[in-house]
């Protein structure tokens, strides 16, 4: 256990320290921060390191085995209506208090928080049921993604522009640290029970669950008819004059997030208890381990989200305002690309996905390869986001060609990589994007005088898009490399066979001469 804790803290340090170093370097060079803001940021770094380490340990002990057992039990029941109903309920329960979604809802002006959260939760519930049934009925993932994204872009023509960015951002933040471990392990559990090789279909649940909120919020836009309203910057600015005041903010943050995470975990705990009472799926020893894991998950998320909101959120806003003041924002693109390269490794859900991919592929696709590919994708996403703020182009000019490329690549890469790629887009756009990158974009827009609702929002949706392309390109290279290896092996075998035949013929000739 001691070695496990050390390993988790080491992973957390290597994930958080690079982005912390970049922000600290900026704060003493081109974008000086107020002392109070800098203090809050330093405390946030400590919270993120501790919270991420504790959370990842808890997720491995509780969420992953719970989801896998639930998935296999659902598939073994053989009752399609029961699988669909329970998947729908689980989707709503794990999403309704998703911390990432709450962070986004707090920053959306003009739509009541609870209305947005309920709309998104229902969307996830419906599409989790669709995603589970896709595995059961062996439906092609690329086909479903193409149909639903086409519907989403069609709906945009009937929705106010202010809803476009928020809708696609909702799809990104929904699949966060609460939902990803659970729904990914459910998919893995259901795919294992199939008689054929179901590994190709074990991924894709996160991808489909990300489309549900996009469609549901777009439909809300048709019914609600709001242009976004006036944006209030006051709630995002935290003024701290001394250390005692800073600690007071963090203590209040711990209390608030403890309540939020407790509410988020409660439905999962209740559902898990009922599942155990009905199925007796776990032994006493495993139940104790799962219980300890849930406690770790709770503590880790509380610490992580407090650091993200109290430390990184005001820092992101201040950095965005400062960078936009330099030469009309000319440093926004390169610096945000650098931030994007490192910040994705600080997402809790990214760790879960990388480990799941490494385990299911038996190390053929390593966690390090996933991290590098995701970093490249998010680097490009933040560059595009800042470029859009500077140029004012519509979000659809990037999203529509981007998803056409994504769906086009799916016909040339192994099916397994398509599911991983679309899942990667969902998990990359998590808490750090909502609590740090989005405030940075808001700060830049406020300084440049750009409309916040249409231009700042949307950066999360780009983070959900570009990893899909980078992972599929990785899959294409992987496929070409595998084909070359097979071709080389076949050639070597043929050479060996030809050599063996020639040796055999020579031996026969020698025997005839001896006779």
PEHUPE-V77981 format. One record per pair of residues at least 6 apart in sequence whose C-alpha atoms are under 7 Angstrom apart, sorted by sequence separation. I is the first residue (numbers start at 1). J is the second residue. D is the distance in Angstrom with one decimal. If there is no record, write none. Layout:
i={I,I}
j={J,J}
d={D,D}
This chain:
i={27,192,240,276,323,445,106,191,358,445,105,156,191,323,324,357,358,410,74,323,358,191,442,105,191,445,355,354,188,442,187,441,101,187,354,187,438,438,96,184,438,96,183,20,96,95,180,345,433,92,91,92,175,344,429,92,16,91,92,342,91,341,344,429,90,175,340,341,428,429,13,89,174,428,12,88,91,261,341,87,88,172,340,341,425,426,171,340,425,12,88,171,425,12,87,88,261,338,87,171,337,340,425,170,171,337,424,425,9,170,258,424,8,84,257,337,167,168,336,337,421,422,167,336,421,254,257,8,84,254,257,334,167,333,421,167,421,254,253,333,332,333,418,132,163,417,135,250,389,253,163,417,159,413,250,160,414,156,159,406,413,141,152,155,159,392,395,402,406,409,413,158,412,160,162,135,162,389,413,160,389,101,100,101,100,131,385,98,100,238,128,131,237,350,382,385,98,236,349,350,95,98,127,128,347,381,127,381,347,94,95,344,347,94,124,127,347,378,381,126,380,124,378,123,124,377,378,123,377,120,123,374,377,120,119,120,373,119,373,67,71,75,67,70,71,110,64,68,72,76,63,64,67,68,71,72,75,110,63,67,71,109,110,68,69,109,316,320,324,64,68,72,109,316,319,320,59,109,313,317,321,325,312,313,316,317,320,321,324,308,312,316,320,324,317,318,309,313,317,321,308,97,98,97,180,94,177,181,177,176,93,94,36,37,36,36,36,40,200,201,204,207,200,203,204,207,210,203,206,204,204,207,203,206,228,61,62,61,165,62,61,62,59,58,58,58,59,58,55,54,55,54,55,54,55,52,51,51,175,176,51,52,175,51,172,176,48,176,47,48,173,47,172,173,172,48,47,48,146,45,44,43,44,142,44,44,43,44,142,40,41,40,41,41,37,37,31,169,172,165,169,172,168,31,162,166,169,31,56,162,165,166,169,172,161,165,168,52,19,19,18,19,15,16,100,104,15,100,103,103,100}
j={33,198,246,282,329,451,113,198,365,452,113,164,199,331,332,365,366,418,83,332,367,201,452,116,202,456,367,367,202,456,202,456,117,203,370,205,456,457,117,205,459,118,205,45,121,121,206,371,460,121,121,122,206,375,460,124,49,124,125,375,125,375,378,463,125,210,375,376,463,464,49,125,210,464,49,125,128,298,378,125,126,210,378,379,463,464,210,379,464,52,128,211,465,53,128,129,302,379,129,213,379,382,467,213,214,380,467,468,53,214,302,468,53,129,302,382,213,214,382,383,467,468,214,383,468,302,305,57,133,303,306,383,217,383,471,218,472,306,306,386,386,387,472,187,218,472,191,306,445,310,221,475,218,472,310,221,475,218,221,468,475,204,215,218,222,455,458,465,469,472,476,222,476,225,227,201,228,455,479,227,456,173,173,174,174,205,459,174,176,314,205,208,314,427,459,462,176,314,427,428,174,178,208,209,428,462,209,463,430,178,179,428,431,179,209,212,432,463,466,212,466,212,466,212,213,466,467,213,467,213,216,467,470,216,216,217,470,217,471,182,186,190,183,186,187,226,181,185,189,193,181,182,185,186,189,190,193,228,182,186,190,228,229,188,189,229,436,440,444,185,189,193,230,437,440,441,181,231,435,439,443,447,435,436,439,440,443,444,447,432,436,440,444,448,442,443,435,439,443,447,435,263,264,264,349,264,348,352,349,349,267,268,239,240,240,241,242,246,415,416,419,422,416,419,420,423,426,420,423,422,423,426,423,426,453,289,290,290,395,293,293,294,293,293,294,296,297,297,296,296,297,297,300,300,301,300,300,301,426,427,303,304,427,304,426,430,303,431,303,304,429,304,429,430,430,307,307,308,407,307,307,307,308,407,310,311,311,312,410,310,311,311,312,315,314,315,319,457,460,454,458,461,458,322,453,457,460,323,348,454,457,458,461,464,454,458,461,348,339,342,342,343,345,346,430,434,346,431,434,435,434}
d={5.5,6.2,5.9,6.9,5.8,6.6,6.6,4.7,5.6,5.9,5.3,6.6,6.3,6.3,6.7,6.8,5.1,5.7,5.8,5.9,5.8,6.6,6.0,6.8,5.4,6.4,6.1,4.9,4.9,5.2,5.1,5.0,7.0,6.8,6.2,6.7,6.8,6.9,6.1,6.6,6.8,6.3,6.8,6.7,5.3,5.3,6.9,6.9,6.3,4.8,6.9,5.8,6.6,6.2,5.8,6.5,6.3,5.4,4.9,6.4,3.9,4.4,6.9,5.6,6.8,6.7,6.9,6.0,6.5,5.6,5.9,6.2,6.8,6.4,5.3,4.1,5.9,6.5,6.1,6.8,5.5,6.1,5.3,4.6,6.6,5.4,4.3,4.4,3.8,6.0,6.2,5.9,5.7,5.4,5.9,5.2,6.5,6.5,4.9,5.0,4.5,6.0,5.3,5.9,5.2,6.4,6.3,5.6,5.1,6.3,5.5,6.5,4.9,4.9,5.4,5.5,7.0,5.3,5.8,5.1,6.7,5.2,4.7,6.3,4.5,6.3,6.9,6.9,6.9,6.8,6.6,6.9,5.3,4.9,5.1,6.0,5.9,5.9,5.4,5.4,6.1,6.4,6.5,6.9,6.7,6.2,6.7,6.9,6.9,6.9,6.1,5.7,6.5,6.6,6.6,6.7,6.9,7.0,5.5,6.4,5.8,7.0,5.7,6.7,5.3,7.0,6.9,7.0,5.6,6.7,5.1,6.5,7.0,6.8,5.0,5.9,5.3,5.6,6.9,6.0,6.9,5.7,5.5,5.6,6.5,5.3,5.1,6.8,6.1,6.2,6.6,6.1,5.8,5.5,6.7,6.9,7.0,6.2,5.5,6.0,6.8,6.1,6.0,5.5,6.8,5.1,5.2,5.1,6.2,6.5,6.5,6.1,6.6,5.7,5.1,5.4,6.3,5.4,5.8,7.0,6.8,5.1,6.5,4.2,6.1,4.9,6.4,4.8,4.3,4.5,5.4,5.4,5.5,6.3,6.1,6.6,6.0,6.5,6.1,5.0,4.1,5.4,6.6,6.2,6.3,6.8,5.8,4.5,4.4,7.0,5.8,6.3,4.6,4.9,4.3,4.8,6.6,4.9,5.5,4.5,4.7,5.9,4.7,6.1,6.2,5.9,4.9,4.3,5.2,5.4,4.3,6.0,6.6,6.4,6.2,6.0,6.9,5.6,4.9,4.7,4.6,7.0,6.5,4.9,5.3,4.5,4.5,4.8,6.2,6.7,5.4,4.3,4.4,6.5,6.7,6.5,5.7,6.1,4.6,5.6,5.8,6.7,6.2,4.7,6.1,6.7,5.8,6.3,4.8,5.8,5.9,6.7,6.8,6.8,4.7,5.7,6.6,6.4,6.1,7.0,4.3,4.9,4.3,4.7,6.7,4.7,6.3,5.7,4.9,6.5,5.7,6.2,6.9,6.2,6.3,6.5,4.4,5.6,7.0,4.8,4.7,5.7,6.5,4.1,6.0,4.6,6.0,4.5,6.0,5.8,4.6,6.7,4.2,4.7,6.0,6.2,4.1,6.0,5.7,6.2,4.8,6.1,5.9,4.3,5.2,5.2,6.9,7.0,5.5,4.7,5.6,5.6,5.2,5.1,7.0,5.7,4.9,6.9,6.6,6.7,3.9,6.9,6.2,6.6,6.8,4.3,6.5,6.4,6.5,6.7,4.2,4.6,5.8,6.5,6.9,6.3,6.4,7.0,6.2,6.1,5.7,5.9,6.7,5.5,5.9,6.0,5.1,6.6,6.9,5.4,5.3,6.6,4.7,5.7,6.9,4.4,5.2,6.3,6.4,5.8,6.3,5.9,5.1,5.6,6.1,6.0,5.2,5.0,6.3,6.7,6.7}
